[in-house]
Amino acid sequence: MRRAVLLDWLAGALLAAVVIVVWWPALGASFQFDDWNVIVRDPRVQSLSAWLESMPGIRPLLKFSYALNHALGGGVAGFRALNVAVHALNAALVLRVLAGSGRRFGLPSTQAAFAALVGAAVFALHPVQTEAVTYVSGRSSSLSATFALLSLLAWLRGLDTPAETRWRLASFALFVAALGVKEPVVALPAVMAAW
């Protein structure tokens, strides 16, 4: 088990480094298309207090992330840096789901780690991710995926532990958080049921 954990950490560190190197050049780009109306000109995300005053509202966690970016400064590069960080986290979460699944299905630790790394690298580096990473408004997809993947991991953890109820509750809370970012994640329980 110790070896599996070490392999997961090494694979995760390698994957995060690759994600950052590949997507880092996007930090120099300007706001695009919907970014202007959703982030730059929307008074509800210009500060944390403006965000709070606009609640309740749709996609509250997504808008909170924009307000937090405004509060932290850094301009458009700060927004994109957070997008890259969220994508790196998602790649690590995909790696974790895949590695755990590989071991659950009987692969030796080394093979499970390698297969997970390949699968997570395809996820992390595939051109289809460009919009979610480099287009600031695309954060809705990445951030909802973060909470959905965490929800899935909590649900899977509940399958392997006597504290199943606690993990199920955590999974449900993370699912609700994902809904607070983007509505299409409502399909997640169907994915879990199919699993």
C-alpha positions as CSV (number, residue, x, y, z in Angstrom):
1,M,0.0,0.0,0.0
2,R,2.9,2.3,0.8
3,R,4.3,1.8,-2.7
4,A,0.9,2.6,-4.3
5,V,0.7,5.9,-2.4
6,L,4.2,6.8,-3.4
7,L,3.5,5.9,-7.0
8,D,0.3,8.0,-6.9
9,W,2.2,11.0,-5.5
10,L,5.0,10.8,-8.0
11,A,2.6,10.4,-10.9
12,G,0.5,13.3,-9.6
13,A,3.6,15.6,-9.3
14,L,4.8,14.7,-12.8
15,L,1.3,15.3,-14.2
16,A,0.9,18.6,-12.4
17,A,4.3,19.8,-13.7
18,V,3.4,18.9,-17.3
19,V,0.0,20.6,-17.0
20,I,1.6,23.8,-15.8
21,V,4.4,23.8,-18.4
22,V,1.9,23.1,-21.3
23,W,-0.8,25.6,-20.2
24,W,1.4,28.4,-18.7
25,P,1.8,30.3,-22.0
26,A,-1.9,31.0,-22.0
27,L,-1.5,33.4,-19.0
28,G,-0.5,36.2,-21.4
29,A,-3.7,36.2,-23.4
30,S,-6.5,38.8,-23.0
31,F,-10.1,38.4,-22.0
32,Q,-12.2,36.9,-24.8
33,F,-15.8,36.8,-25.9
34,D,-18.1,36.1,-22.9
35,D,-15.3,37.1,-20.4
36,W,-16.2,40.7,-21.0
37,N,-19.8,40.4,-20.0
38,V,-19.5,37.7,-17.4
39,I,-16.3,38.9,-15.6
40,V,-15.0,42.3,-16.7
41,R,-18.3,44.2,-16.8
42,D,-20.5,42.3,-14.4
43,P,-20.7,44.4,-11.2
44,R,-21.7,41.3,-9.1
45,V,-18.2,39.8,-9.4
46,Q,-16.1,42.9,-9.0
47,S,-15.6,42.3,-5.3
48,L,-16.5,39.8,-2.6
49,S,-19.0,42.2,-1.0
50,A,-20.7,42.8,-4.4
51,W,-20.9,39.0,-4.9
52,L,-22.4,38.6,-1.4
53,E,-25.0,41.3,-2.1
54,S,-26.0,39.6,-5.3
55,M,-26.9,36.4,-3.6
56,P,-28.9,34.3,-3.9
57,G,-28.1,33.9,-7.6
58,I,-27.3,31.4,-10.2
59,R,-23.9,29.7,-10.2
60,P,-22.9,31.2,-6.9
61,L,-19.6,29.3,-6.5
62,L,-18.4,30.1,-10.0
63,K,-19.2,33.8,-9.4
64,F,-17.5,33.6,-6.0
65,S,-14.3,32.4,-7.8
66,Y,-14.5,35.4,-10.2
67,A,-15.0,37.8,-7.2
68,L,-12.1,36.2,-5.4
69,N,-9.9,36.6,-8.5
70,H,-10.8,40.3,-8.6
71,A,-10.0,40.7,-4.9
72,L,-6.6,39.0,-5.3
73,G,-5.7,41.1,-8.3
74,G,-3.3,39.9,-10.9
75,G,-5.5,40.9,-13.8
76,V,-6.3,38.5,-16.6
77,A,-3.2,36.5,-15.8
78,G,-4.5,35.9,-12.3
79,F,-7.8,34.6,-13.7
80,R,-6.0,32.3,-16.1
81,A,-3.5,31.1,-13.5
82,L,-6.4,29.9,-11.4
83,N,-7.9,28.2,-14.4
84,V,-4.5,26.4,-14.9
85,A,-4.4,25.4,-11.2
86,V,-8.0,24.1,-11.3
87,H,-7.1,22.1,-14.4
88,A,-4.0,20.6,-12.8
89,L,-6.1,19.7,-9.8
90,N,-8.6,18.0,-12.1
91,A,-5.9,16.0,-13.8
92,A,-4.7,14.8,-10.4
93,L,-8.2,13.9,-9.4
94,V,-8.7,11.9,-12.7
95,L,-5.4,10.2,-12.0
96,R,-6.7,9.3,-8.5
97,V,-10.0,7.9,-9.8
98,L,-8.2,5.9,-12.5
99,A,-5.4,4.5,-10.2
100,G,-8.0,3.5,-7.6
101,S,-10.1,1.8,-10.2
102,G,-7.1,0.0,-11.7
103,R,-6.2,-1.4,-8.3
104,R,-9.9,-2.2,-7.5
105,F,-10.0,-4.3,-10.7
106,G,-6.9,-6.2,-9.7
107,L,-4.0,-4.5,-11.6
108,P,-0.7,-4.5,-9.7
109,S,0.2,-1.1,-8.2
110,T,2.8,-0.2,-10.9
111,Q,0.5,-1.1,-13.8
112,A,-2.4,0.7,-12.2
113,A,-0.2,3.8,-11.7
114,F,1.1,3.8,-15.2
115,A,-2.3,3.2,-16.8
116,A,-3.8,6.0,-14.6
117,L,-1.0,8.4,-15.6
118,V,-1.5,7.7,-19.3
119,G,-5.3,8.2,-19.0
120,A,-4.9,11.4,-16.8
121,A,-2.3,12.8,-19.2
122,V,-4.7,12.3,-22.2
123,F,-7.4,14.2,-20.1
124,A,-5.0,16.9,-19.1
125,L,-3.3,17.6,-22.4
126,H,-6.1,16.9,-25.0
127,P,-6.9,20.0,-27.1
128,V,-10.5,19.7,-26.1
129,Q,-9.5,21.2,-22.8
130,T,-8.3,24.4,-24.4
131,E,-11.6,26.3,-23.8
132,A,-11.9,25.2,-20.2
133,V,-8.3,26.2,-19.4
134,T,-7.5,29.3,-21.5
135,Y,-11.0,30.9,-21.9
136,V,-11.6,32.4,-18.4
137,S,-15.4,31.9,-18.7
138,G,-14.7,28.3,-19.4
139,R,-13.8,27.9,-15.7
140,S,-17.4,26.8,-15.2
141,S,-16.6,23.5,-16.8
142,S,-13.3,23.0,-15.0
143,L,-14.6,24.1,-11.6
144,S,-17.8,22.0,-11.8
145,A,-15.6,19.0,-12.8
146,T,-13.5,19.6,-9.7
147,F,-16.4,19.2,-7.4
148,A,-17.9,16.4,-9.4
149,L,-14.6,14.4,-9.3
150,L,-14.3,15.0,-5.6
151,S,-17.9,13.8,-5.2
152,L,-17.1,10.7,-7.2
153,L,-14.0,10.0,-5.1
154,A,-15.9,10.4,-1.9
155,W,-18.6,8.1,-3.2
156,L,-16.0,5.5,-4.2
157,R,-14.3,5.8,-0.9
158,G,-17.6,5.0,0.7
159,L,-17.6,1.7,-1.1
160,D,-14.4,0.7,0.6
161,T,-14.9,1.8,4.2
162,P,-17.2,1.0,7.1
163,A,-17.9,4.7,7.4
164,E,-20.0,4.6,4.2
165,T,-22.7,7.1,5.5
166,R,-20.1,9.8,6.2
167,W,-18.6,9.4,2.7
168,R,-22.0,9.4,1.1
169,L,-22.9,12.7,2.9
170,A,-19.5,14.2,1.8
171,S,-20.2,13.0,-1.8
172,F,-23.7,14.6,-1.7
173,A,-22.3,17.9,-0.3
174,L,-19.7,18.0,-3.1
175,F,-22.3,17.3,-5.7
176,V,-24.4,20.2,-4.4
177,A,-21.2,22.4,-4.6
178,A,-20.7,21.2,-8.3
179,L,-24.3,22.3,-9.0
180,G,-23.4,25.7,-7.5
181,V,-20.9,26.1,-10.4
182,K,-22.7,24.7,-13.4
183,E,-26.1,23.0,-13.8
184,P,-25.3,20.1,-16.2
185,V,-23.5,18.3,-13.5
186,V,-27.0,17.2,-12.4
187,A,-26.1,14.0,-14.4
188,L,-23.5,12.9,-11.9
189,P,-25.8,10.6,-9.8
190,A,-26.6,8.7,-13.0
191,V,-22.9,8.3,-13.7
192,M,-22.4,7.0,-10.1
193,A,-25.4,4.6,-10.5
194,A,-23.9,3.3,-13.8
195,W,-20.5,2.8,-12.1
